């Protein structure tokens, strides 16, 4: 398997390689992002509006492994799907609001909140019935 054929797009990948069936899905995502923005759903506390999870892609002779960094999220916040040869990871990281936060004046907030979407084109020959997904909490680093 050739790693060059694994193309993450939607967040810095090659647009020209997107299959035609992604256009409808992309349009729905854009519509949803505009709806969230007009309702004030993104960056409510002034955080960044560009939540783009980092990914690592590796392979060996038997498998391809894609790791997505989703700090602060639970399984219920993430949707993973496979359609044709496109693996999609999407979800939403919501603002953590506490009663005691209402009296605080934030000077800096750098954490990103909002809807995210990553689409990764898998190489030809991947058997969809063998695709597995799991989510685990990684140990916190300080």
Residue, then its C-alpha position, 0 to 999 in steps of 0.5 A: x500500500x502506498x501512503x501517497x494515496x491517502x489524502x486528507x482533504x477538507x483541511x489542507x488536502x487536494x480538492x481536485x481528488x474529491x469524488x463527486x458524491x462528496x459535494x453534497x456532503x460538503x454542501x451540508x457541512x458548509x450550510x451547518x457551519x453557517x447556521x452555527x455561526x449565525x446563531x453564535x454557536x462558534x467561539x461563544x467565549x471568544x475561542x478560535x473558530x477553526x477546530x481542526x483535529x490533528x491526524x497521524x496516518x501509518x501503515x504496515x504490511x497488514x493495516x493502515x492506522x489513522x489516529x485523530x487527536x480529539x482532546x476533551x471529547x467523549x464518544x457521543x460527541x464524535x461520528x465516524x463513517x465510511x462511505x465508498x473509500x472516504x473515512x469521515x470523522x466529524x463532531x462538535x466540541x462544545x464550550x464548557x460553561x460553569x456557573x462560577x465562570x459567569x463572573x469571570x472576565x476572560x483575557x485570553x482563551x485559546x481553546x477551539x470550540x465548534x464543529x469539526x470535519x475531517x475526510x480521508x480518502x483511503x487507498x483502493x482495495x481497502x475492505x470496508x468490512x474490516x474497518x474498525x474504529x475505537x476511541x480511548x482516553x489518552x493519558x494527560x500530559x503536563 
